[in-house]
Amino acid sequence: MSSLAYNFASGSMYAVRTDAAAGATPTAVKFGVLQKAEIKFAGQNKELHGQYQFPQDVARGPVKVTGKATSAQIFSSYFDLFFGEGVTSATALLVAVGEAGTIPGSSTYTVTVTHSATFTQDLGVIYASSGIPFVRVASLTAVGQYTVSAGVYTFFSGDASVAVQISYEYTATSANELVLTNQLMGTTPTFLMVLATTYKGNVFNMHLNQCVSQNLTMPVSNQEYSIFDFDFEAYTDASNNLGKITLSQ
């Protein structure tokens, strides 16, 4: 196998959807805070052998063009390149994680969360001092229990004056949203890819006419930044052209 790889460690990377589902005016996507982008041309060499050990001719067979981008700034249209669902404006669904509250020292023993007006889903309550979870019930009968309705949490009288942490979902201002449906096999968003880098005044640009993505990796860590990996493969367009490379020297 023969291969040729290009590394765009200090460059920029852009993509624009090209399939019909993207519409007449698709939005370009920039891979923000690009850590690394790589394009690899990998060919399969075919060897002609006779009675001797060494081949008497070598010819290239199929060539596969793949790429990988590692990016730290993520936009909603970035996911559209992989899923092809389209980005729409929607009400954002957010999560309040461990919102602090204190159960009153006397009746009614209720805590109203900050976003009660747009409360959608309870995600649990814990004791602030120990992290031990409360149990949600239909009717209060003992300590360590709570009920909730429309963002108002009610606790048993035995837990009066106790500090708690409440987690829940709520809606907020508009955001971009992709609804991930179960699409038919073969549904594949396509996009053109542009990569550009400059080093010591020398320009190297690559334009790939037609690409599809096969992997989108979304790591989450409490010790590191979330760095997304986006893998793709390039192929020829309707005119049988793969793309072009531009160099300043």
ABEGO torsion letter per residue (X at the ends): XBBBBBBBAABBBBBBBABAAAEABBBBBBBBGBABBBBBBBBBBBBBBBABABBABBBBBBBBBBBBBBBABBBAAAAAAAAGAEBBBBBBBBBBBGBBBBBBABOAGBBBBAAAAABABBAEBBBAAAGBBBBBBABBABBGBBBBBGGBBBBBAAABGBBBBBBBBBBBBBBBBBBBBBBBBGBBBBBBBBBBBBBGGBBBBBBBABBBBABBBBBBBAABBBBBBBBBBBBBBAAGBAEBBBBAX
